[in-house]
């Protein structure tokens, strides 16, 4: 009856979590319901709802991070899995706006070739995408300036001075090759130091902080993209922590980062379970079991910890029963529970011997009981 009640409560928790669209509550309810074996149709619907809610959660995270490539991927996944259409529209609008802003600023800070034509088109696209009026106005002012500059260049036929440091950085960024990026960053920093420290060298030159930052962020993204799958496969906690720290530092968030964090949480929970079992500390065991369940640790490991907890409790109950020594029946119940929980043979044998002595000497048992009553 208790098991049926648990199944009914688990099924009710699943339905309630589906109705509230609470992804954390639904994930927990599905895990518990799966263990209790509730109705398959309800489980299938709950898993589908969980998949949709998780997808929407992933999309919202992508919207907060606003990394265009990842956001587009999340939008595609959300469309396939039937996520909320309004959320998808909002994400698409955000991505269109972000692309338009990025394109606008890329052209504003980019090469001079056909800049007037490119900037004109970028302003039109940015206006359509809903980029802020202030940014549009800034671009229009630059457009007017570029038009004047283009007229002057056409008149003078002077060739613009090439910034070799910036050119090297942009080439490395376009190639997306770590070695070339690191070399370009090193040279750019050295050049910028010289510009700051040497007035004569600084004439006609500028610093490149923004491009260096962009290149460093790309290096971090490429390193995380390369190293994280390997760390996940090896389940190396130290490597996982290092790569995930780098991803956090540079605000990199994608499916691999999410998976890496899950693997790290599971690995740390498994280690906590192992140490809790060794410690034979009830509070530590309970906490480790709860965290392991939350992070999806293998059920066999959790059951081992639960068995250790049950054994510890049974051992403590047996010790109390032996100490109180009220009657053979109470002590025999404690002995039976201890055997079922796998308490050490020496503890059980000691308690069994005490039962025999109580059974052989009823008068002694009664005397012990009375002494205990007086002591109370």
N, C-alpha and C positions, 0 to 999 in steps of 0.2 A: 504493500500500500504506500509505503514511504517512497519507494522508487517511482511508482506511478505518479505520485504527487510531484516529485522532482521533475519528471518528464513534462507534466502539465505546466509547471511553473517555468521550465525552460522554454517550452513552446510559446507560452504567454509572453515571456521576456523577448523572444525573437520577434513576435508580431508587434509588440509595443515599440521595440527599437526600430522596426521598419516604418511604423507610422510616424515616429518622431524624426526619422531621417538622421539619427545620431550614429555616425559611422563607428565611433569608439564603442558605444553601447552595443551596436549590432555585431561588431566583430567579436566582442566578448561573449554575447549571447549565442552566436553561431558556434563558437568553440565549445561552449558548455553543452549546447544542444546536440552537437555532433557526438560528444562523448556519451550522452544519455540515449542517443538513437531515437530521436523524435521522428514524426511523420516525414517521409521522403519528399513529398510535394512541398511541404512547408520549408524544408531545408533547401530545396532547389530554388524556391522563390527568394528565400533569405540570402542565399549565396549570390543570386543574380542582383538583388538589391544592394548587397555589400559591394559587389563589383562596380555597380553604377556609382554608388556613393564614394567609393575609393577613387574612381576615375574623376569624379567632380572635385574631390579633395585635391587630387594631383593637379587638376587644371587650375584650381584656385591658387595653389602654391606656385605654379608656373606663371600665373598672372602677377603674383606679388614679386617674383624674381624678374619677370619681364625679359627673359632671355629668348630672343626671337625664334631661333631654331627649335629649342625645346618646347616653346609655347605652341608652335605650329604642330609639332608631333603630338602634344597633349590634346590639341583641338581635334586632330584626325582620329585619335583613339576615342575621344569623347563622342564623336559623331558615330563611330562604329558601334559603340556600346550603348548608345541611346541615352546619353546624359541630357540634363535639362537644356532645352533649346535656347532659352534666354541667356543662360550662363555661357553657352557656346557663342552666341551672337556677341555678347559683351567681350568675351575673350578675343574673338575675331576682330572686333572694332579696336580693341586695345593693341592687337598686333599690327593692324593696318596703320594705326596712328604712330606706333613705335617705329615701324619701318619707314614711314614718311618722315618722321623726325630725324631718324638716323641718316636717311638718304639726304635730307636737307642739310644737315650739319656736315656730312661727309663731303658734299659738293661745296659748301661754304668754306671748308678747310682743305679742300682738295686741290688738284692741279689746276693750272690756269687754262688748259686746253678746252676750248668751247665752253668756258665757264658761264658765260651769259646765257647761252642756250640751255645748258643743263640746269642752271639755277632758276630760270624762268619756268621750266617744266616741273622742277622740284617744288616750287612755290605753289603751283596749281594743284599738284598732288597732295601737298601738305594741307592746303586749304580744304580740299574735299574730305580728307581724313580727319579733320577736326583738330589740327594742331593749334595751339594757343595763338591768339592774335598778336601777342607780344613777340613770339618767335617768328611769325610771318612778317611782322613789321621789320624786325631785325634783318631778315633775309632780303626784304625788298630794299632796304637801305643799302645793303651790300650789293644788291643787283645794280642799283643806280651807280654805286662807286665803280663796280666792275665794267659797266658800260662806258663810263668816262675813261677808265684805265685802258679799255680795249681801243677806244678812239685814239688815245695818246700813243699806244703801242703801234697802232696802224700808221699813225703819222710819222713816228720816229723810226719804226722798224727795228727797235732795239730788242734784243733777245733777253728774256728774264734770266736772272741769276739762279742757278740750280743749287738747291740745298742738298748736298751729297749725303749728309747725315740723315736727314729726313727721308731722302730717297731710299737709302739702305734699309731704314726701319720699315718703310711702307712695302718694300720688296719682300722683306722677311715675313712681315705680317701676311701678305698675300700668299706666300709660299706655305705658310703654316708648318715650318720645319724648325724643330726646337734648337738645333745647333746654330742655324743661321740667325734665329731670333736672339739667342743668348749673346752671340758675337756682336750683333747690331746694337743691342742694349748696352753692352760694355763700351763700345766705341762712342755711342751717343752720350753716355754719362761722362766719359772722359772729355769729350768735346764741350759739353755743358760746363764742366768744372773749369776748363780753360777759358770759356767765355766769361764766367763770373770772376775769375782771378786775374785775367790779363786784358786790360782795356784795349790794347792794340789789336790783339787777336779778335776781340769782340766786335770790331768794326764790320758792319755788313752781315753779321751773324746773329742767330737767335738760339734760345734754348729749346728743348724738346720734351718737356715734362709730360705733356698729355700723350704724346706718341709712345714714350717710354712706358708709361703706365699701361697703355693699351697693349703693348707688346708683352709686358710682364704678366698681365692678366691672361693673355693668350697662351703663354708658356705654362702658366698654372693649369689652365684648362686642358692643354695637351698632355701634361704630366699626369693629371688626375685621370684623364680618359685612358691613358696607357697603364698606369700603375694600379688603379682601383680594381679592375677585373682580376688581375693577378693576386692581389691581396685577398679578394673575396674567395677565390679558388683555393688559396693556401690556408685561409682562415687564420692568418697571422695577426694577432691582436695588435702588436706593436706597429706593424706596417699599416693596418687598417686605421689606427688612430692617427698616424702621421698623415696619410692621404686625406682622411676626412677632415683633419684640422686645416690642411691646405685648402680643401674645397670650401670650408666655412669661412676662412680668411678672405677668399676671393669671391664669396657669395655664389658659389657654383652649386646648383641644385638640379639634379636630373634623376632618372630611374636608377642608374648605377649607384649614385650617392645614397639614395633611399635604401637600396638593397644592401649596400655596404654597412649602413648604420644598423640595419636589422640583423645582419650577420654578426656585427660587433656586439650588439646587445645580447644576442643568443649565446655567443661565445663567453661573454662576461657572466651571464646568468648560469651557464653550465659550470664555470669555475667556482662561482658562489655556491652552487649546489654541492659541489665536491667538498669544499672547505666546510660547509655547514654540516655535512654528514660526519666529517672527521671531528668537528668540534663537539658533537653531541649536545648542542645547545638548542633548546626548544624554540626560543624566540628567533634565533638565527636561521633555524630550519624553516620555520613558518614564513619568514620574510623571503628566503631564497626560493621556496616553492611558489610563492605568490608572483615574484618577479619572473621566474622561469615560465610559469603558465602565461603570464602577460606577453612575454616575448616569443612564445611559440617554440620553446625548447622541446626536444624529443620526449614523448610521453614516457618512454621506458626510464629515462633518467629521473623524471619527476616522480614516477612510481617508486623508484629506489629510495628517493629522499622521503617520500610519504611513508614507506615501510620503516625507514630509520626513525622517523618521528613517532610512528605508532609503537615501535619497540621501546623507544625512550619513555613514552608516556606509560606503557604497560609496566615497564621496570619500576618507574616511580610509584605507580599504584600498588604494585606487589610489595614494595618496600614499606609503604604506608600500612598495608594490610598486615604484614608481618609485625610491624612495630605496635599497631593497635591490638592485634591478636584477639578480636572480640569473640569470634566463633568459627568453627571449622568450615561451615558453609560459605561464609564471606571470603575466607582465605582460599578455599577451593575455586571459587569464581575468579578471584584475582590470579590464581595459578593458571587456570584455563586460558584466560585472556593473555597472560604472559607467554604461554606456549604458542598460542596462535600468532602472536606478534614476533616470535623468534627471540625472546629474552634468553640470556645465557643459561646454560644447563645448571651451572653452580648456584645461581640465584633461585631457580625453580626447585632444585633438589633441597636447598635449605628450607624453603617454604613448605615442601611436601613433608619433610621430616617433622616440622612443627605441627602440621595437620595430624600426622600419626600420633604425636605425643598428646595432642588435645583429645583425639578420638579415644585413646587408651585410658586417659585419665579425666573423666567428666568432672570429678570433684575439683581437680586442679584448674580445669577450664572455668568452672564457676567461680573459683577463688580468684583467678586472674581477672575475671569480669568484674567481681565486686571490688577488687583493689583498684581497678580502672575507674569504677564509678566513684569511689571515695576520692581518688586523686582528682577527678573532675570537680 
